[in-house]
Amino acid sequence: MNLYNNLQILLTPELLENNPQIYLEFLYYYDNNKINISNKINTNTDMSEHSNHLFCLVYLVGDLVNDSHEIPFYGDNTSISQTLGIEILRLLVKLGINTHDTCGNQTIYSHIRNGKYLTKRKNNIKFINEVMLLEVNANPSQT
């Protein structure tokens, strides 16, 4: 069996947090080989505040604004560039991420509009705009 197929178990929020470039390489492999990983990327885990990989990505793109947290949290040592974040986002969408999943009974769009993020980040406006376009494109009558 192929190494990438065996390592599907490693396609986790932790991999995204700790090595987003490897995470992206996995996504390209699965996309290029038409391997369905939608169940994997839509799995909600404790590590990611019970949300899917889209929420995790939003929590990690941009530079963390120091909120002086005393305990470790998801993404506390991670900063994914907007360019890399947008590339990962587009592949997640292509691979079947649920863009209307909820965390705390709110979609990612509601979290963004309400400013309710797991972390506060800067230098991520292009990425956030790209995420919000997903909602517009999914609901063209709302424009």
N, CA, C and O of each residue as an XYZ file, in Angstrom:
572
protein
N       0.842     -1.186      0.000
C       0.000      0.000      0.000
C       0.884      1.245      0.000
O       1.959      1.245      0.599
N       0.440      2.289     -0.661
C       1.176      3.532     -0.798
C       1.343      4.243      0.548
O       0.449      4.204      1.394
N       2.485      4.886      0.734
C       2.781      5.608      1.969
C       1.708      6.641      2.288
O       1.276      6.739      3.436
N       1.261      7.427      1.281
C       0.251      8.452      1.523
C      -1.067      7.841      1.986
O      -1.739      8.400      2.853
N      -1.436      6.708      1.420
C      -2.669      6.055      1.845
C      -2.559      5.577      3.281
O      -3.511      5.706      4.050
N      -1.415      5.030      3.652
C      -1.199      4.587      5.026
C      -1.176      5.760      6.000
O      -1.562      5.619      7.160
N      -0.727      6.907      5.529
C      -0.573      8.058      6.419
C      -1.797      8.964      6.448
O      -1.748     10.052      7.022
N      -2.899      8.523      5.832
C      -4.108      9.332      5.880
C      -4.499      9.651      7.318
O      -5.101     10.687      7.598
N      -4.150      8.749      8.218
C      -4.450      8.961      9.630
C      -3.727     10.192     10.183
O      -4.162     10.773     11.177
N      -2.634     10.586      9.546
C      -1.856     11.734     10.020
C      -2.379     13.071      9.502
O      -1.886     14.122      9.910
N      -3.361     13.048      8.616
C      -3.937     14.285      8.097
C      -4.880     14.840      9.164
O      -6.091     14.619      9.135
N      -4.283     15.564     10.098
C      -4.993     16.000     11.303
C      -4.820     17.502     11.521
O      -3.966     18.132     10.897
N      -5.632     18.069     12.406
C      -5.411     19.461     12.802
C      -4.017     19.692     13.382
O      -3.455     20.779     13.253
N      -3.468     18.664     14.019
C      -2.128     18.782     14.585
C      -1.077     18.923     13.482
O      -0.141     19.712     13.610
N      -1.233     18.160     12.403
C      -0.303     18.287     11.277
C      -0.429     19.673     10.649
O       0.579     20.300     10.323
N      -1.652     20.149     10.479
C      -1.865     21.490      9.934
C      -1.191     22.535     10.811
O      -0.565     23.467     10.305
N      -1.315     22.383     12.093
C      -0.727     23.326     13.038
C       0.804     23.256     13.036
O       1.470     24.291     13.040
N       1.355     22.057     13.030
C       2.799     21.883     13.197
C       3.600     21.879     11.907
O       4.781     22.227     11.909
N       2.968     21.488     10.799
C       3.690     21.461      9.531
C       2.707     21.645      8.371
O       2.376     20.688      7.671
N       2.245     22.884      8.177
C       1.237     23.143      7.148
C       1.707     22.815      5.733
O       0.881     22.503      4.876
N       3.005     22.877      5.469
C       3.505     22.562      4.132
C       3.341     21.059      3.830
O       2.956     20.690      2.720
N       3.626     20.213      4.795
C       3.420     18.771      4.623
C       1.921     18.473      4.489
O       1.518     17.650      3.667
N       1.112     19.140      5.290
C      -0.343     19.000      5.198
C      -0.794     19.317      3.770
O      -1.593     18.578      3.194
N      -0.291     20.400      3.205
C      -0.622     20.789      1.826
C      -0.177     19.722      0.829
O      -0.912     19.408     -0.107
N       1.010     19.165      1.020
C       1.493     18.112      0.120
C       0.567     16.897      0.155
O       0.286     16.298     -0.884
N       0.093     16.536      1.345
C      -0.879     15.448      1.444
C      -2.135     15.790      0.646
O      -2.636     14.963     -0.116
N      -2.639     17.007      0.822
C      -3.854     17.399      0.101
C      -3.659     17.296     -1.405
O      -4.543     16.806     -2.108
N      -2.516     17.751     -1.910
C      -2.249     17.649     -3.352
C      -2.202     16.183     -3.799
O      -2.720     15.834     -4.860
N      -1.587     15.347     -2.994
C      -1.523     13.934     -3.353
C      -2.934     13.347     -3.464
O      -3.261     12.683     -4.447
N      -3.760     13.597     -2.453
C      -5.115     13.044     -2.464
C      -5.936     13.616     -3.618
O      -6.723     12.895     -4.231
N      -5.764     14.881     -3.916
C      -6.472     15.497     -5.024
C      -6.008     14.904     -6.360
O      -6.830     14.492     -7.179
N      -4.712     14.864     -6.571
C      -4.171     14.352     -7.839
C      -4.524     12.892     -8.087
O      -4.650     12.463     -9.234
N      -4.683     12.129     -7.007
C      -4.980     10.701     -7.144
C      -6.458     10.380     -6.900
O      -6.842      9.217     -6.777
N      -7.273     11.430     -6.832
C      -8.732     11.267     -6.691
C      -9.111     10.378     -5.514
O      -9.995      9.527     -5.618
N      -8.424     10.590     -4.385
C      -8.707      9.837     -3.165
C      -9.661     10.663     -2.312
O      -9.380     11.818     -1.990
N     -10.781     10.067     -1.951
C     -11.791     10.765     -1.169
C     -11.360     10.843      0.296
O     -11.243      9.823      0.974
N     -11.129     12.049      0.767
C     -10.754     12.254      2.168
C     -11.742     13.181      2.868
O     -11.431     13.737      3.921
N     -12.930     13.349      2.290
C     -13.886     14.296      2.874
C     -14.251     13.921      4.315
O     -14.414     14.806      5.155
N     -14.379     12.640      4.609
C     -14.668     12.258      5.997
C     -13.551     12.687      6.930
O     -13.806     13.149      8.042
N     -12.325     12.535      6.484
C     -11.164     12.884      7.318
C     -11.099     14.392      7.594
O     -10.887     14.800      8.736
N     -11.277     15.215      6.566
C     -11.144     16.665      6.759
C     -12.373     17.284      7.422
O     -12.334     18.432      7.865
N     -13.453     16.526      7.487
C     -14.667     17.016      8.148
C     -14.845     16.464      9.551
O     -15.850     16.734     10.208
N     -13.869     15.690     10.008
C     -13.931     15.128     11.356
C     -13.702     16.228     12.380
O     -12.782     17.036     12.257
N     -14.552     16.239     13.380
C     -14.421     17.207     14.470
C     -13.659     16.566     15.616
O     -13.981     15.460     16.050
N     -12.641     17.276     16.106
C     -11.819     16.714     17.176
C     -11.739     17.661     18.363
O     -11.995     18.858     18.239
N     -11.381     17.107     19.514
C     -11.182     17.928     20.705
C     -10.092     18.963     20.480
O     -10.206     20.102     20.934
N      -9.026     18.565     19.773
C      -7.883     19.448     19.548
C      -8.306     20.731     18.837
O      -7.712     21.788     19.050
N      -9.322     20.638     18.002
C      -9.713     21.785     17.178
C     -11.021     22.409     17.635
O     -11.790     22.919     16.820
N     -11.274     22.368     18.937
C     -12.494     22.957     19.478
C     -13.746     22.344     18.859
O     -14.741     23.036     18.645
N     -13.692     21.051     18.574
C     -14.827     20.317     18.000
C     -15.278     20.899     16.669
O     -16.473     21.059     16.423
N     -14.323     21.211     15.820
C     -14.640     21.775     14.514
C     -13.817     21.078     13.440
O     -12.858     20.367     13.741
N     -14.203     21.290     12.181
C     -13.503     20.619     11.088
C     -12.224     21.374     10.701
O     -11.857     22.363     11.336
N     -11.565     20.895      9.662
C     -10.274     21.453      9.264
C     -10.378     22.885      8.736
O      -9.389     23.618      8.764
N     -11.550     23.295      8.257
C     -11.725     24.688      7.822
C     -11.602     25.633      9.009
O     -10.906     26.644      8.927
N     -12.262     25.317     10.095
C     -12.136     26.138     11.300
C     -10.676     26.178     11.749
O     -10.149     27.236     12.089
N     -10.038     25.018     11.745
C      -8.635     24.943     12.170
C      -7.768     25.883     11.333
O      -6.927     26.608     11.864
N      -7.984     25.859     10.036
C      -7.197     26.719      9.151
C      -7.423     28.184      9.473
O      -6.471     28.963      9.530
N      -8.675     28.567      9.685
C      -8.979     29.965     10.029
C      -8.287     30.354     11.328
O      -7.835     31.490     11.471
N      -8.200     29.425     12.276
C      -7.539     29.707     13.551
C      -6.032     29.931     13.398
O      -5.400     30.494     14.292
N      -5.446     29.493     12.266
C      -3.982     29.480     12.134
C      -3.403     30.478     11.135
O      -2.207     30.767     11.186
N      -4.219     31.006     10.234
C      -3.671     31.879      9.186
C      -3.507     33.297      9.720
O      -4.421     33.871     10.312
N      -2.336     33.833      9.498
C      -1.996     35.182      9.945
C      -1.065     35.127     11.137
O      -0.713     34.056     11.631
N      -0.679     36.301     11.581
C       0.242     36.419     12.712
C      -0.553     36.594     13.997
O      -1.437     37.446     14.085
N      -0.233     35.788     14.972
C      -0.929     35.829     16.254
C      -0.701     37.172     16.939
O       0.429     37.649     17.046
N      -1.785     37.765     17.397
C      -1.701     38.973     18.208
C      -1.565     38.504     19.646
O      -2.373     37.706     20.120
N      -0.555     38.990     20.337
C      -0.272     38.519     21.685
C      -1.406     38.880     22.629
O      -1.607     40.048     22.963
N      -2.139     37.868     23.053
C      -3.202     38.052     24.035
C      -2.752     37.597     25.419
O      -3.560     37.519     26.345
N      -1.489     37.303     25.554
C      -0.864     36.835     26.800
C      -1.674     35.734     27.496
O      -2.036     35.846     28.667
N      -1.945     34.665     26.733
C      -2.579     33.484     27.322
C      -1.570     32.763     28.206
O      -0.389     32.672     27.871
N      -2.035     32.263     29.307
C      -1.136     31.565     30.227
C      -1.063     30.073     29.969
O      -0.130     29.408     30.420
N      -2.048     29.535     29.241
C      -2.033     28.106     28.952
C      -1.903     27.909     27.442
O      -2.365     28.748     26.670
N      -1.284     26.818     27.016
C      -1.157     26.551     25.583
C      -2.532     26.365     24.948
O      -3.462     25.879     25.592
N      -2.652     26.750     23.691
C      -3.895     26.578     22.957
C      -3.569     26.259     21.509
O      -2.441     26.457     21.056
N      -4.562     25.765     20.788
C      -4.367     25.379     19.393
C      -3.904     26.586     18.587
O      -4.602     27.596     18.497
N      -2.724     26.464     18.007
C      -2.179     27.525     17.164
C      -1.338     28.555     17.881
O      -0.963     29.563     17.282
N      -1.030     28.331     19.142
C      -0.300     29.362     19.887
C       1.123     29.589     19.377
O       1.711     30.635     19.650
N       1.678     28.637     18.650
C       3.024     28.805     18.099
C       3.041     28.692     16.580
O       4.070     28.364     15.991
N       1.907     28.963     15.949
C       1.789     28.756     14.509
C       1.332     30.024     13.819
O       0.466     30.747     14.312
N       1.932     30.276     12.669
C       1.507     31.373     11.805
C       1.610     30.897     10.367
O       2.709     30.748      9.831
N       0.468     30.660      9.745
C       0.438     30.257      8.342
C       0.245     31.514      7.504
O      -0.631     32.329      7.792
N       1.059     31.670      6.475
C       0.938     32.848      5.608
C      -0.392     32.828      4.870
O      -1.002     31.773      4.692
N      -0.835     34.007      4.443
C      -2.085     34.098      3.684
C      -2.012     33.295      2.391
O      -2.973     32.626      2.009
N      -0.875     33.366      1.726
C      -0.711     32.654      0.458
C      -0.874     31.155      0.661
O      -1.623     30.503     -0.067
N      -0.178     30.611      1.641
C      -0.285     29.184      1.937
C      -1.696     28.855      2.425
O      -2.257     27.827      2.044
N      -2.263     29.704      3.250
C      -3.608     29.486      3.761
C      -4.649     29.424      2.654
O      -5.538     28.574      2.678
N      -4.539     30.324      1.688
C      -5.479     30.337      0.560
C      -5.310     29.083     -0.284
O      -6.297     28.513     -0.749
N      -4.082     28.652     -0.484
C      -3.829     27.437     -1.262
C      -4.437     26.214     -0.562
O      -5.066     25.375     -1.207
N      -4.246     26.120      0.745
C      -4.827     25.021      1.517
C      -6.348     25.107      1.474
O      -7.022     24.096      1.273
N      -6.890     26.302      1.660
C      -8.333     26.506      1.629
C      -8.938     26.008      0.324
O      -9.923     25.269      0.340
N      -8.374     26.395     -0.781
C      -8.906     26.001     -2.088
C      -8.882     24.486     -2.274
O      -9.808     23.911     -2.846
N      -7.826     23.847     -1.790
C      -7.767     22.383     -1.890
C      -8.774     21.720     -0.954
O      -9.403     20.729     -1.326
N      -8.932     22.254      0.253
C      -9.929     21.692      1.163
C     -11.320     21.757      0.543
O     -12.096     20.806      0.644
N     -11.631     22.870     -0.091
C     -12.938     23.018     -0.739
C     -13.075     21.998     -1.863
O     -14.101     21.329     -1.981
N     -12.047     21.883     -2.677
C     -12.071     20.932     -3.790
C     -12.232     19.493     -3.298
O     -12.866     18.670     -3.959
N     -11.653     19.199     -2.132
C     -11.682     17.843     -1.585
C     -12.920     17.562     -0.726
O     -13.062     16.472     -0.171
N     -13.809     18.547     -0.622
C     -15.087     18.286      0.023
C     -15.259     18.753      1.449
O     -16.071     18.191      2.184
N     -14.512     19.776      1.865
C     -14.708     20.288      3.220
C     -16.127     20.828      3.353
O     -16.654     21.437      2.421
N     -16.732     20.609      4.489
C     -18.066     21.143      4.762
C     -17.912     22.604      5.160
O     -17.496     22.905      6.278
N     -18.246     23.504      4.253
C     -18.066     24.937      4.512
C     -19.173     25.503      5.393
O     -19.142     26.679      5.758
N     -20.145     24.670      5.733
C     -21.231     25.125      6.604
C     -21.279     24.349      7.914
O     -22.300     24.331      8.601
N     -20.167     23.712      8.250
C     -20.058     23.043      9.538
C     -20.182     24.099     10.632
O     -19.999     25.290     10.380
N     -20.489     23.661     11.827
C     -20.639     24.610     12.926
C     -19.694     24.281     14.079
O     -19.251     23.146     14.256
N     -19.414     25.298     14.834
C     -18.651     25.186     16.080
C     -19.373     26.107     17.058
O     -19.468     27.311     16.823
N     -19.874     25.556     18.137
C     -20.659     26.372     19.054
C     -21.929     26.884     18.398
O     -22.363     28.002     18.676
N     -22.522     26.088     17.538
C     -23.759     26.414     16.820
C     -23.629     27.576     15.838
O     -24.637     28.156     15.432
N     -22.417     27.917     15.457
C     -22.205     28.979     14.469
C     -21.316     28.478     13.352
O     -20.379     27.715     13.586
N     -21.612     28.909     12.134
C     -20.754     28.594     11.001
C     -19.483     29.426     11.091
O     -19.388     30.354     11.895
N     -18.521     29.086     10.268
C     -17.276     29.863     10.238
C     -17.555     31.302      9.835
O     -16.874     32.224     10.285
N     -18.555     31.491      8.988
C     -18.911     32.850      8.540
C     -19.433     33.678      9.701
O     -19.092     34.854      9.829
N     -20.256     33.075     10.546
C     -20.768     33.775     11.729
C     -19.634     34.106     12.688
O     -19.589     35.197     13.255
N     -18.725     33.163     12.865
C     -17.572     33.416     13.740
C     -16.773     34.613     13.234
O     -16.355     35.466     14.017
N     -16.564     34.670     11.922
C     -15.783     35.772     11.343
C     -16.524     37.093     11.506
O     -15.940     38.090     11.930
N     -17.814     37.099     11.168
C     -18.591     38.347     11.283
C     -18.651     38.842     12.720
O     -18.608     40.047     12.966
N     -18.752     37.910     13.676
C     -18.863     38.279     15.089
C     -17.511     38.470     15.766
O     -17.446     38.852     16.934
N     -16.433     38.203     15.034
C     -15.100     38.333     15.615
C     -14.817     37.289     16.678
O     -13.977     37.509     17.550
N     -15.510     36.148     16.621
C     -15.318     35.088     17.623
C     -14.375     34.037     17.072
O     -14.802     33.030     16.507
N     -13.117     34.282     17.241
C     -12.090     33.348     16.805
C     -11.496     32.680     18.024
O     -11.583     33.196     19.139
N     -10.895     31.531     17.801
C     -10.139     30.896     18.858
C      -8.917     31.755     19.195
O      -8.512     31.856     20.353
N      -8.344     32.367     18.164
C      -7.186     33.233     18.345
C      -7.426     34.541     17.606
O      -8.224     34.597     16.670
N      -6.739     35.580     18.027
C      -6.806     36.860     17.336
C      -5.551     36.975     16.469
O      -4.428     36.822     16.949
N      -5.771     37.249     15.176
C      -4.658     37.289     14.229
C      -4.716     38.534     13.374
O      -5.771     39.137     13.177
N      -3.546     38.903     12.872
C      -3.449     40.017     11.926
C      -2.755     39.497     10.668
O      -2.274     38.364     10.641
N      -2.707     40.317      9.641
C      -2.096     39.933      8.358
C      -2.791     38.721      7.748
O      -2.146     37.812      7.226
N      -4.129     38.728      7.826
C      -4.889     37.615      7.270
C      -6.136     38.074      6.502
O      -7.019     37.260      6.230
N      -6.222     39.338      6.156
C      -7.427     39.899      5.540
C      -7.730     39.254      4.187
O      -8.886     38.932      3.914
N      -6.727     39.060      3.338
C      -6.972     38.422      2.041
C      -7.530     37.018      2.235
O      -8.455     36.605      1.536
N      -6.966     36.297      3.179
C      -7.435     34.954      3.467
C      -8.878     34.975      3.965
O      -9.710     34.207      3.482
N      -9.179     35.842      4.919
C     -10.537     35.941      5.472
C     -11.529     36.296      4.370
O     -12.630     35.746      4.323
N     -11.147     37.210      3.488
C     -12.027     37.562      2.367
C     -12.286     36.350      1.474
O     -13.399     36.165      0.981
N     -11.267     35.532      1.268
C     -11.416     34.310      0.464
C     -12.389     33.335      1.137
O     -13.203     32.702      0.464
N     -12.302     33.219      2.444
C     -13.232     32.358      3.183
C     -14.655     32.893      3.031
O     -15.581     32.128      2.762
N     -14.829     34.186      3.201
C     -16.169     34.770      3.123
C     -16.758     34.645      1.718
O     -17.978     34.585      1.566
N     -15.914     34.607      0.700
C     -16.405     34.397     -0.665
C     -17.053     33.027     -0.818
O     -17.939     32.855     -1.655
N     -16.629     32.057     -0.029
C     -17.243     30.736     -0.070
C     -18.727     30.825      0.264
O     -19.552     30.151     -0.353
N     -19.057     31.649      1.232
C     -20.475     31.811      1.622
C     -21.247     32.487      0.505
O     -22.354     32.066      0.168
N     -20.673     33.529     -0.070
C     -21.335     34.250     -1.172
C     -21.546     33.319     -2.347
O     -22.630     33.293     -2.930
N     -20.519     32.550     -2.707
C     -20.618     31.643     -3.841
C     -21.610     30.510     -3.585
O     -22.238     30.013     -4.520
N     -21.752     30.104     -2.341
C     -22.701     29.039     -2.004
C     -24.136     29.557     -1.961
O     -25.085     28.794     -2.137
N     -24.285     30.852     -1.726
C     -25.611     31.475     -1.604
C     -25.675     32.741     -2.451
O     -25.769     33.834     -1.892
N     -25.628     32.636     -3.773
C     -25.569     33.831     -4.621
C     -26.760     34.771     -4.454
O     -26.646     35.952     -4.785
N     -27.876     34.299     -3.962
C     -29.040     35.169     -3.784
C     -28.856     36.142     -2.627
O     -29.625     37.094     -2.496
N     -27.844     35.916     -1.783
C     -27.602     36.803     -0.643
C     -26.728     37.986     -0.999
O     -26.465     38.820     -0.133
N     -26.262     38.099     -2.237
C     -25.382     39.204     -2.604
C     -26.166     40.430     -2.922
O     -25.587     41.464     -3.253
